[in-house]
Amino acid sequence: MARFEEIADRLASEILAGRHGGLYSRFMPVRELARRFSVSLTTAHKVVTRLKSDGLLIGDSTNPPQISPEVARRIAAADKKTPRRLGVLVSDLTNPFFSQLCGHVQRIAMTMDYQLLPASSGYDLQREQKAIRGFLEIGVE
């Protein structure tokens, strides 16, 4: 995992825990982020961009990033104590492409408080249909 991804994951957890303020609070400036984690400004910009793409921050190049309204929704969803489940069905989990894809989906799903449930069809239509029915029975989104 790249350094900026590690930092983004850590900050995502902190944001969701409310350690960076509430809704529309200003997030730390890029220079402060770079100083705090001893990284370049380019890496710090990548972290902010990642947090924006994950829906945790909002803002554009002319305004400093702020805590997104999405954060409040995620915190409220987490308070319900019911895990949100996301099903991913691929042809073959042992294939490096699909394995890596599931890893990326899981990383994003975790930042959105989803539990990832991967499944493999083994290129078998009946097995695929059974997996989908199983997902639906247990409330997978």
N, C-alpha and C positions, 0 to 999 in steps of 0.2 A: 504494500500500500504506500502510495506517495506521501511525503511529509504533509503537503497541503490537505490531503484527505484525512490524515490523522488529526490535524488541528481542527478541521471543519467538523469532524465527528465529535471531538471533545467540546467544541463551542456549541454545537447543536444540543448536546446534553445539558450544558450550562444554560442555554437560552430556554429550553423546555422546563428547566428547574426554576426559572425566574431569576437567575443570578445576574441578568443583564437588563433588568427593568421590565416594565409591563408593555402593554400594547402601545405602539408608536414611539416608544422610548428610543433615543438615539443610541446606536450601537457604537462601539469604540472606533476611533479613526484608524485608517489603514496603517499609519505610522506607529500608532500605539500597539496595534496587533503585531506588527513586524518586530517591534522592540520586545514585547512580552514573550514571544515565542522564538526570538533570535533567528528570524528568517528575513529574506530579502523583501522589498516592497512588492516585487512581482509575485512572490509566493503569497504574501498577505492579500493581494488583489484576487488571486485565485481562490483563496479561502472565502472571501466575501462573495465572489461570484457564485461559488458552490452553495453557500448558505442562501443566496437569493434564488438559485435554481431549485433548491429544496423547499422553498416557500417560507423560510424562517425570517428572512429580511426582505424589505422592500426599499426602493430608492433607485435613482438613476445617477448618471455621471455628474449631474449638477447639484444633487442633494446628498447629504450623508445618509448612509443606510439606517433604517429604523426597524424595530421589531414588528413583524408582520401580524395582521389579524389572524392569520392561519395558526399562529402559536396559541392563541386563546382557544381556538377550536380543538387543537390537539390536546391541550391540557384538560379541557372539559371532557373530551372523549376518554382520556386516561383515567379520569375520576370515576368513570362508570364501572371500572374493574372488569369489564368484559373485553377479552382480547379481540382485536380486529384481525381477521385472517385474510391473507392474500394467497391465492393458489396460483402456482405456475406449473403448467404442464408442457414438458418438452419431449422430444422424441427419444433422447438418450442422455441421461445424466452423466454417463461416463465419457461422453464426447467432450473434449476440452472446451470447445466453443460454448456448448450449453452449460457446462459447469461454471465457466467464467461469467456467462450471462446471468445465471442464478445468483452468483456471488454479488454482482453489481445490483441486481434487483433487491437482494436481501439488504444490502447497505442502505439503499434508499428507503426501503420498507421500514427499516428500524428507525430511521429519523422521523418517520410518519406514524410511529407507534403501531405498526402492523407486525403480526407474526407471519412469517413466510412458510408456506407449505409446498415444497416442490414435489413433483411427481413425474414419472417417466412412463411413456406409453410403449417403449420398445418397438416403435414402428407398427404397433398392432392396434387397429381401429377399435376392436371390442374392449381392449384394455384401456384405451383412451376414453371411451364412453363411460366405462365403469369408474374411472378416476374422476371424471366430471360429475357424475351422479354423486360420488362420495363427497366431493367438494360442496355441492349444493346441499346435501343432507346435513353437513355440519356447519353451514352458514358461512362458507368462504365467499369473499367478495370477488 
